[in-house]
Amino acid sequence: MDKSVHLVKLSVGSETPETLAAWQEANARRFPDGLPRHVTRMWPKREAEILNGGSIYWVIKGSIQCRQKIIRLDEVIGSDGIRRCAIVLDPQVHLTQAALKRPFQGWRYLKPEDAPADLPEGRENDDVLPDDLNRALAEIGVL
């Protein structure tokens, strides 16, 4: 299979990609493999496409700001007996160009051609634009 697809998900509670990564690092210690994961109620129907090079793109404060490669999907049975999907992630967080996203519940599929590009290496040390300016530039298509 040569087709892939990504997921896009709100990162509730994260202020920046750095706070997302810090939370994931602390939480990942609970698991034997030490990898971060996001547990969701629904199992993606397009699993094969996701596992063929897909990433999860994180929406933080109204815009996609970063992504992580999806390594695998694990079955997790909650204390309530309900089957859930653990999206197991590469711990490296890649910063992306900002892309505005309206609030939504759950996750959505994202076509590779619609995914924002990664920022070039070394840009992670650039000064961060204020949220309002970042949002305004994204609205007019500059970012």
GUVOMAR-258537 format. One record per residue (C-alpha): chain; x, y, z. Coordinates in Angstrom, 3 decimals, always signed. Last residue first. Layout:
BEGIN
chain, east, north, up
A, X, Y, Z
...
end
This chain:
BEGIN
chain, east, north, up
A, +1.942, +31.126, +7.378
A, +1.294, +34.064, +5.027
A, -2.158, +32.795, +4.056
A, -4.241, +35.744, +5.198
A, -5.743, +33.796, +8.096
A, -2.342, +32.277, +8.990
A, -0.848, +35.748, +9.406
A, -3.739, +36.806, +11.667
A, -3.452, +33.627, +13.783
A, +0.300, +34.069, +14.280
A, -0.213, +37.742, +15.117
A, -2.885, +36.930, +17.712
A, -0.867, +34.029, +19.158
A, +2.296, +36.131, +19.621
A, +5.112, +34.932, +17.365
A, +7.633, +32.563, +18.917
A, +11.245, +33.687, +18.718
A, +13.266, +31.276, +16.645
A, +14.992, +28.380, +18.412
A, +12.710, +25.741, +16.857
A, +13.680, +27.149, +13.456
A, +16.918, +25.147, +13.510
A, +15.633, +22.444, +11.173
A, +13.085, +23.803, +8.689
A, +9.475, +24.032, +9.870
A, +7.426, +21.007, +8.874
A, +4.869, +21.599, +6.155
A, +1.159, +21.895, +6.933
A, -0.933, +18.860, +5.952
A, -3.440, +19.311, +3.121
A, -1.472, +17.253, +0.549
A, -1.028, +14.482, +3.129
A, -4.801, +14.241, +3.609
A, -5.942, +14.867, +7.191
A, -8.393, +12.574, +8.982
A, -10.198, +14.057, +11.961
A, -9.941, +13.518, +15.699
A, -12.387, +13.734, +18.574
A, -14.430, +16.889, +18.921
A, -13.896, +20.027, +16.861
A, -12.564, +23.557, +17.367
A, -11.699, +25.496, +14.211
A, -8.246, +24.964, +12.757
A, -5.761, +27.599, +11.623
A, -2.525, +26.320, +10.111
A, +0.851, +27.253, +11.593
A, +3.905, +25.868, +9.837
A, +5.035, +22.753, +11.593
A, +7.190, +21.894, +14.605
A, +8.188, +18.231, +14.787
A, +7.696, +16.552, +18.181
A, +9.991, +13.570, +18.715
A, +8.465, +11.004, +21.102
A, +7.261, +8.788, +18.234
A, +3.647, +8.083, +18.998
A, +1.407, +5.213, +20.072
A, -2.272, +5.892, +19.303
A, -4.006, +3.926, +22.055
A, -7.407, +2.764, +20.799
A, -10.206, +1.895, +23.208
A, -12.210, -1.192, +24.111
A, -14.715, -0.650, +26.946
A, -14.465, -2.782, +30.073
A, -15.123, +0.174, +32.424
A, -11.540, -0.040, +33.732
A, -10.519, +0.604, +30.124
A, -9.429, -2.036, +27.631
A, -6.568, -0.777, +25.486
A, -5.870, -1.979, +21.952
A, -2.675, -0.595, +20.504
A, -2.252, +1.471, +17.335
A, +1.284, +1.842, +15.987
A, +4.167, +4.218, +15.339
A, +2.318, +7.445, +14.541
A, +4.788, +10.198, +13.673
A, +4.337, +13.362, +15.717
A, +3.120, +16.753, +14.562
A, +3.318, +20.426, +15.466
A, +1.577, +23.797, +15.458
A, -1.883, +23.214, +14.013
A, -3.843, +26.262, +15.046
A, -6.523, +27.254, +17.542
A, -4.582, +27.264, +20.807
A, -2.774, +24.022, +20.038
A, -3.968, +21.752, +17.242
A, -1.702, +18.712, +17.063
A, -1.029, +16.873, +13.808
A, -0.867, +13.098, +14.298
A, +1.392, +11.464, +11.759
A, +0.898, +8.844, +9.056
A, +3.661, +6.873, +7.348
A, +1.784, +3.725, +6.309
A, +0.327, +3.122, +9.779
A, -2.351, +5.744, +9.136
A, -3.227, +4.192, +5.771
A, -3.580, +0.716, +7.303
A, -5.709, +2.071, +10.174
A, -8.267, +3.834, +7.967
A, -11.225, +2.818, +10.144
A, -9.600, +4.581, +13.096
A, -10.596, +2.963, +16.424
A, -12.829, +5.265, +18.472
A, -12.640, +5.863, +22.203
A, -9.242, +7.580, +22.144
A, -5.994, +7.049, +24.003
A, -3.025, +9.217, +23.064
A, +0.382, +7.682, +23.415
A, +3.916, +8.592, +24.413
A, +6.550, +5.860, +24.315
A, +8.340, +4.498, +27.395
A, +8.076, +0.900, +26.103
A, +6.934, -0.407, +29.508
A, +4.355, +2.375, +29.951
A, +3.981, +4.685, +32.946
A, +7.054, +6.701, +31.929
A, +5.071, +7.933, +28.932
A, +3.107, +10.381, +31.144
A, +6.126, +12.527, +32.034
A, +7.340, +12.607, +28.433
A, +3.846, +13.310, +27.112
A, +3.365, +16.258, +29.465
A, +6.754, +17.704, +28.484
A, +6.054, +17.232, +24.758
A, +2.671, +19.001, +24.997
A, +4.247, +21.814, +27.059
A, +6.919, +22.229, +24.362
A, +4.352, +22.266, +21.544
A, +2.794, +25.258, +23.308
A, -0.060, +26.025, +25.710
A, -1.345, +22.482, +25.973
A, -4.559, +21.979, +27.943
A, -6.500, +20.291, +25.163
A, -4.283, +19.129, +22.314
A, -6.901, +19.103, +19.572
A, -6.390, +16.299, +17.060
A, -5.491, +15.944, +13.373
A, -4.855, +12.491, +11.936
A, -2.733, +11.665, +8.906
A, -3.314, +9.576, +5.790
A, -1.178, +7.270, +3.699
A, -1.408, +5.533, +0.323
A, +1.422, +3.365, -0.979
A, +0.000, +0.000, +0.000
end
